Amino acid sequence: MFNYEILKSFNDLEMLVYHYIMEHKAEVKYMTIRELAEAVHVSTSTILRFCKKTGCDGYSEFRVKFKMYLKEEEDKKPSEDLDEILHFFQSVYNPENEAAIAAAEKAIQRAGQLIFIGIGTSGILGKYGARYFSNLGKFSQHIEDPYYPIGADLENTVVIALSVSGEKPEVIRLAERFKHHNCKLVSITNKATSTLAKMSDYNLTYYVSERLVKGEYSITTQVPVIYLLETLGRRLV
């Protein structure tokens, strides 16, 4: 019901609707359009545009199809914990996503060195990515300090920026400075509409529900990020 093309077509407000629906599946089945709009803090017009993009004429049809979708998922789902990850792997194989991966892979192939940037959990994955690509023979390093000095142009360098939200000011600031010094920018984010994604030369997006503990600490699954990093790496071999 929510394939890659549909997810990519959502704007920021529609993506909020999507995330709310996926996090409150049981409740949404019985909510009116006004109740859903109030819960997400958007207009009913936004809900209707969201429904149109999923191939439904209106909210009533969407709710019927959504109930059918949930029933199908329940019948084939081996585990609640695997639902989100399975959804990613079911939607990742499509021509548009394949083209984005291929384009990023060619840029990385041509690069003399790779620089991974990210903070928090994304920073840890940046360290993993740098070591993974180094194992493959591509000179790579990770920069965690958002104020790292960049005083001259870096020839033949690709920067790989990791950020779930794509809105971390520190990551965006550092990415912009690398671009200013003639680096190509590849980003891996959860939203194609994020600032980091839009400023990148190449963007890979995975679309999963963002989850926070106490409204601050992210426990959003990073399995898609590891998959995308390793996919890029394996294609270099």
C-alpha positions in Angstrom: 0.0 0.0 0.0 2.9 2.3 0.8 5.5 1.5 -1.9 8.6 3.5 -2.5 7.1 5.8 -5.2 4.2 6.7 -3.0 6.4 7.5 0.0 8.7 9.6 -2.1 5.8 11.7 -3.4 4.7 12.7 0.2 5.6 16.2 1.3 6.6 17.0 4.9 3.0 17.3 6.1 1.9 14.1 4.3 4.9 12.3 5.8 3.7 13.3 9.2 0.3 11.7 8.4 2.1 8.5 7.2 4.2 8.2 10.4 1.2 8.8 12.6 -0.8 6.2 10.8 2.0 3.6 11.0 2.5 4.2 14.7 -1.3 4.2 15.6 -2.6 1.5 13.2 -5.3 0.1 15.6 -6.7 3.6 16.4 -6.6 4.9 12.8 -9.0 2.2 11.6 -11.8 3.8 13.6 -10.9 7.5 13.3 -12.8 10.0 11.3 -10.9 12.3 8.9 -11.4 15.2 11.3 -10.1 13.1 14.3 -7.0 12.1 12.3 -6.4 15.7 11.2 -6.6 16.9 14.8 -4.3 14.1 16.0 -1.6 14.9 13.4 -2.2 18.7 13.6 -2.8 19.1 9.9 -5.9 20.1 7.9 -8.4 17.7 6.4 -7.3 18.9 3.0 -3.8 17.4 3.8 -5.4 14.1 4.7 -7.4 14.1 1.4 -4.2 14.8 -0.6 -2.5 12.0 1.3 -5.3 9.6 0.4 -5.2 10.6 -3.3 -1.5 9.8 -3.4 -2.2 6.3 -2.1 -4.6 5.8 -5.0 -7.8 6.4 -3.0 -10.6 8.7 -4.0 -11.2 9.8 -0.4 -10.7 9.0 3.2 -13.5 6.4 3.4 -11.9 4.4 0.6 -8.5 4.8 2.2 -9.8 3.5 5.6 -11.3 0.4 3.9 -8.0 -0.3 2.0 -6.0 0.3 5.1 -8.0 -2.3 7.1 -7.4 -4.7 4.2 -3.7 -3.9 4.2 -3.4 -4.5 7.9 -5.2 -7.8 7.6 -2.9 -8.9 4.8 0.2 -7.8 6.9 -1.1 -9.7 9.9 -1.6 -12.9 7.9 1.9 -12.9 6.5 3.8 -11.1 9.3 6.0 -13.5 11.3 6.8 -11.0 14.1 5.7 -7.6 15.2 9.3 -6.6 15.6 10.1 -7.5 12.0 7.2 -5.6 10.5 9.0 -2.3 9.8 12.2 -3.9 8.6 10.3 -6.3 6.3 8.4 -3.3 4.9 11.7 -1.6 4.0 13.1 -4.7 2.2 9.8 -5.2 0.4 9.9 -1.6 -0.9 13.6 -1.1 -1.5 13.8 -3.0 -4.8 12.4 -0.6 -7.4 13.8 1.2 -10.5 14.1 4.6 -8.9 15.8 3.4 -5.8 18.2 1.2 -7.9 19.1 4.2 -10.0 19.9 6.3 -6.9 22.1 3.6 -5.5 23.9 3.1 -8.9 24.6 6.8 -9.2 26.0 7.1 -5.7 28.1 4.0 -6.3 29.7 5.5 -9.5 30.6 8.7 -7.6 32.2 6.6 -4.8 34.0 4.5 -7.3 35.6 7.5 -8.9 36.6 9.1 -5.6 40.1 9.0 -4.2 38.9 9.2 -0.6 35.7 9.0 1.4 34.8 11.0 4.5 31.9 9.9 6.6 30.1 12.5 8.8 27.3 12.1 11.4 26.6 12.6 15.1 25.1 10.3 17.7 24.0 6.9 16.4 24.6 8.1 12.9 28.1 9.0 13.9 28.7 5.5 15.2 27.5 4.1 11.9 29.8 6.6 10.1 32.7 5.0 11.9 31.4 1.6 10.8 31.1 2.8 7.2 34.6 4.2 7.1 36.1 0.9 8.4 33.9 -1.2 6.0 35.0 0.8 2.9 38.6 0.7 4.1 38.4 -3.1 4.3 37.3 -2.9 0.6 40.4 -0.9 -0.3 38.9 2.6 -0.5 40.7 5.1 1.7 38.0 6.3 4.2 37.8 8.3 7.4 35.2 9.5 9.8 34.8 13.0 11.2 32.6 13.3 14.3 33.5 16.9 15.3 31.0 19.3 13.7 33.5 22.1 13.9 36.3 20.2 12.2 38.4 22.8 10.2 38.3 22.6 6.5 40.7 25.2 5.1 41.3 24.1 1.5 39.6 22.4 -1.4 39.6 18.6 -1.2 40.2 17.1 -4.6 38.4 13.9 -5.7 36.6 13.5 -2.3 33.1 12.1 -1.6 31.5 12.9 1.7 28.9 10.4 3.0 26.6 12.1 5.5 24.3 10.1 7.7 21.3 11.5 9.5 17.9 10.1 10.3 16.1 13.4 10.3 18.3 15.1 7.8 17.8 18.3 9.8 20.7 18.2 12.3 22.2 21.7 12.2 25.7 20.4 13.0 25.7 17.8 10.2 24.2 20.3 7.7 26.8 22.9 8.5 29.7 20.5 8.1 28.2 19.1 4.9 27.8 22.6 3.5 31.4 23.4 4.2 32.6 20.2 2.4 30.5 21.1 -0.6 32.0 24.6 -0.6 35.4 22.9 -0.9 34.4 21.0 -4.0 33.4 17.7 -2.4 30.6 15.5 -3.8 27.9 14.8 -1.1 26.1 11.5 -0.7 23.5 11.5 2.1 21.5 8.6 3.6 18.4 10.0 5.3 14.9 8.9 6.4 13.2 11.6 4.3 13.9 12.8 0.7 12.3 16.1 1.7 14.9 16.9 4.4 17.4 19.7 4.1 20.4 17.4 4.0 18.7 15.3 1.3 17.9 18.3 -0.9 21.4 19.8 -0.7 23.1 16.5 -1.6 24.4 15.5 -5.0 23.1 11.9 -4.3 20.5 10.9 -1.7 19.4 7.5 -0.6 16.2 7.3 1.5 14.8 4.5 3.5 11.5 5.7 5.0 10.9 4.1 8.4 9.0 5.4 11.5 11.1 7.6 13.6 11.0 6.5 17.3 12.1 8.6 20.3 12.3 7.7 24.0 11.3 10.5 26.3 10.9 12.7 23.2 14.7 13.0 22.8 16.6 9.7 22.4 16.3 8.0 19.0 15.7 4.3 18.8 14.8 4.4 15.1 15.9 1.2 13.4 19.3 1.6 11.6 19.1 -1.7 9.7 18.3 0.1 6.4 21.4 2.4 6.8 23.7 -0.6 7.3 22.1 -2.3 4.3 22.6 0.7 2.1 26.2 1.2 3.2 27.0 -2.4 2.6 25.2 -2.5 -0.7 27.3 0.5 -1.9 30.4 -1.2 -0.6 29.8 -4.6 -2.1 29.3 -3.0 -5.5 32.8 -1.6 -5.4 34.3 -5.0 -5.3 
